[in-house]
Amino acid sequence: MKVLLTDTEGIVLRQTKTSYGRRMILLFSSKYGKISAGTSIGEKRKTRAALALRPFTYGRYELFKNRDSYNINGADVLNSHYKIGEDVDKYLNGAYVLEFTERVLPEEESSPGIFALLKDFLDLLETRDRGIGTLVLAYQVKLLKYSGVMPILDRCVVCGGKKPPAKLSVEDGGMICAECAESMENLRRDTLIYDVGFGIVDILEYFMTNPLKRLENIALKEDVGKLLQKIIREYAAYYLDVADLKSEKLI
């Protein structure tokens, strides 16, 4: 019987109580990606190991693997991000990002880029005082990029020409020039085609090419943020099957 004892840094995505005082931890580990791990570490003892099992926590975890199951034998807090839980807006948006990330991540597949991105997001969310929705949108855009489904922004996805964009089509995967958009309107009525007013292309490109830390003082106007939020959610639902999130209804 093959047994693995190892340690890894990780971020807790979710915690579920089970029988006999045990809990299941959905852990985004730096070594093994998204894994489910059981543990008997008592929640009521308020030890550092117990605190390391709470959502939003970035910690170090000692893992025991037997066949296809993981168990957390020990844990230590590296950053609890406790201030997220002290602010309702931060908590709800943070919970949404954790659930969104959970749905995007494959099982047991290392994703170092996304891991570093989520770590940066939680650090910034904890200290940010305004524009939390903008931070969430920037995170989601970067997550689309890491997942390989980022919209094509530098050319028309229909004709391939380097023409000014007129529309963004979710179904076609990117920008469409005015000429192609006009031709398409005569062929179909696609509800997933959006006008690219409000500088949407520039915003998406800026989010895609700049680290999250460069965005800490940026807050989109409400109308722009709502449109971009709708586009990103439709895009994630279409390409990543990420829809009907429980936390989405609360933000």
SULPEDA-V885927 format. One record per residue. N is the residue number from 0. RES is the residue in three letters. D_LAST is the distance of its C-alpha to the last C-alpha in Angstrom with 1 decimal. Layout:
n->[N;N]
res->[RES;RES]
d_last->[D_LAST;D_LAST]
This chain:
n->[0;1;2;3;4;5;6;7;8;9;10;11;12;13;14;15;16;17;18;19;20;21;22;23;24;25;26;27;28;29;30;31;32;33;34;35;36;37;38;39;40;41;42;43;44;45;46;47;48;49;50;51;52;53;54;55;56;57;58;59;60;61;62;63;64;65;66;67;68;69;70;71;72;73;74;75;76;77;78;79;80;81;82;83;84;85;86;87;88;89;90;91;92;93;94;95;96;97;98;99;100;101;102;103;104;105;106;107;108;109;110;111;112;113;114;115;116;117;118;119;120;121;122;123;124;125;126;127;128;129;130;131;132;133;134;135;136;137;138;139;140;141;142;143;144;145;146;147;148;149;150;151;152;153;154;155;156;157;158;159;160;161;162;163;164;165;166;167;168;169;170;171;172;173;174;175;176;177;178;179;180;181;182;183;184;185;186;187;188;189;190;191;192;193;194;195;196;197;198;199;200;201;202;203;204;205;206;207;208;209;210;211;212;213;214;215;216;217;218;219;220;221;222;223;224;225;226;227;228;229;230;231;232;233;234;235;236;237;238;239;240;241;242;243;244;245;246;247;248;249;250]
res->[MET;LYS;VAL;LEU;LEU;THR;ASP;THR;GLU;GLY;ILE;VAL;LEU;ARG;GLN;THR;LYS;THR;SER;TYR;GLY;ARG;ARG;MET;ILE;LEU;LEU;PHE;SER;SER;LYS;TYR;GLY;LYS;ILE;SER;ALA;GLY;THR;SER;ILE;GLY;GLU;LYS;ARG;LYS;THR;ARG;ALA;ALA;LEU;ALA;LEU;ARG;PRO;PHE;THR;TYR;GLY;ARG;TYR;GLU;LEU;PHE;LYS;ASN;ARG;ASP;SER;TYR;ASN;ILE;ASN;GLY;ALA;ASP;VAL;LEU;ASN;SER;HIS;TYR;LYS;ILE;GLY;GLU;ASP;VAL;ASP;LYS;TYR;LEU;ASN;GLY;ALA;TYR;VAL;LEU;GLU;PHE;THR;GLU;ARG;VAL;LEU;PRO;GLU;GLU;GLU;SER;SER;PRO;GLY;ILE;PHE;ALA;LEU;LEU;LYS;ASP;PHE;LEU;ASP;LEU;LEU;GLU;THR;ARG;ASP;ARG;GLY;ILE;GLY;THR;LEU;VAL;LEU;ALA;TYR;GLN;VAL;LYS;LEU;LEU;LYS;TYR;SER;GLY;VAL;MET;PRO;ILE;LEU;ASP;ARG;CYS;VAL;VAL;CYS;GLY;GLY;LYS;LYS;PRO;PRO;ALA;LYS;LEU;SER;VAL;GLU;ASP;GLY;GLY;MET;ILE;CYS;ALA;GLU;CYS;ALA;GLU;SER;MET;GLU;ASN;LEU;ARG;ARG;ASP;THR;LEU;ILE;TYR;ASP;VAL;GLY;PHE;GLY;ILE;VAL;ASP;ILE;LEU;GLU;TYR;PHE;MET;THR;ASN;PRO;LEU;LYS;ARG;LEU;GLU;ASN;ILE;ALA;LEU;LYS;GLU;ASP;VAL;GLY;LYS;LEU;LEU;GLN;LYS;ILE;ILE;ARG;GLU;TYR;ALA;ALA;TYR;TYR;LEU;ASP;VAL;ALA;ASP;LEU;LYS;SER;GLU;LYS;LEU;ILE]
d_last->[46.8;44.7;42.8;40.5;39.7;37.6;35.0;31.9;29.1;25.7;22.0;20.7;17.9;18.3;20.8;22.4;25.2;28.3;31.8;34.4;32.0;30.8;27.4;26.1;24.2;22.5;23.6;23.2;26.7;28.3;31.5;30.5;27.0;24.7;26.7;26.6;28.8;30.1;31.1;33.1;32.1;31.6;28.3;30.1;32.5;29.9;31.8;30.5;30.6;28.5;25.9;25.9;24.4;21.0;17.8;17.3;21.1;23.4;26.8;30.2;31.0;34.4;34.3;36.9;37.1;39.5;39.7;36.2;34.3;33.0;33.2;32.1;35.2;34.0;31.2;30.7;27.9;27.8;24.6;22.4;19.6;19.6;18.1;14.7;14.9;16.1;13.1;10.0;7.8;9.8;9.8;6.3;6.4;10.0;9.7;7.9;10.9;13.3;12.8;12.9;16.0;17.5;17.6;19.2;21.8;25.1;26.9;29.3;29.4;29.4;26.8;27.8;26.0;22.6;23.4;24.2;21.2;18.8;21.0;20.9;17.1;16.9;19.8;18.2;14.8;16.9;18.9;16.7;16.4;14.9;13.4;10.9;9.2;12.8;13.6;11.1;12.7;16.0;15.7;14.9;17.9;20.1;19.2;20.3;23.4;24.2;23.8;26.3;24.5;23.7;24.6;28.1;28.0;31.7;33.5;33.3;32.5;34.9;38.0;37.4;38.4;37.2;36.4;33.8;30.6;29.8;27.1;24.7;25.3;23.0;25.9;28.4;26.4;26.6;28.1;30.7;33.4;34.3;37.4;35.9;32.9;35.5;37.4;34.5;33.5;36.9;36.4;32.9;29.9;27.0;23.6;22.2;24.2;22.6;24.4;24.3;24.4;22.6;24.1;21.7;24.5;25.2;21.6;21.4;24.8;24.0;21.0;23.2;26.3;25.1;24.1;20.7;22.7;24.0;20.6;19.9;20.9;19.4;16.5;16.2;16.7;13.8;15.7;16.4;13.0;11.7;14.9;14.8;11.4;13.0;16.1;14.9;13.1;16.3;18.4;17.1;17.4;20.9;22.4;20.7;19.9;16.3;14.5;13.0;11.0;10.2;7.2;5.8;5.8;3.8;0.0]
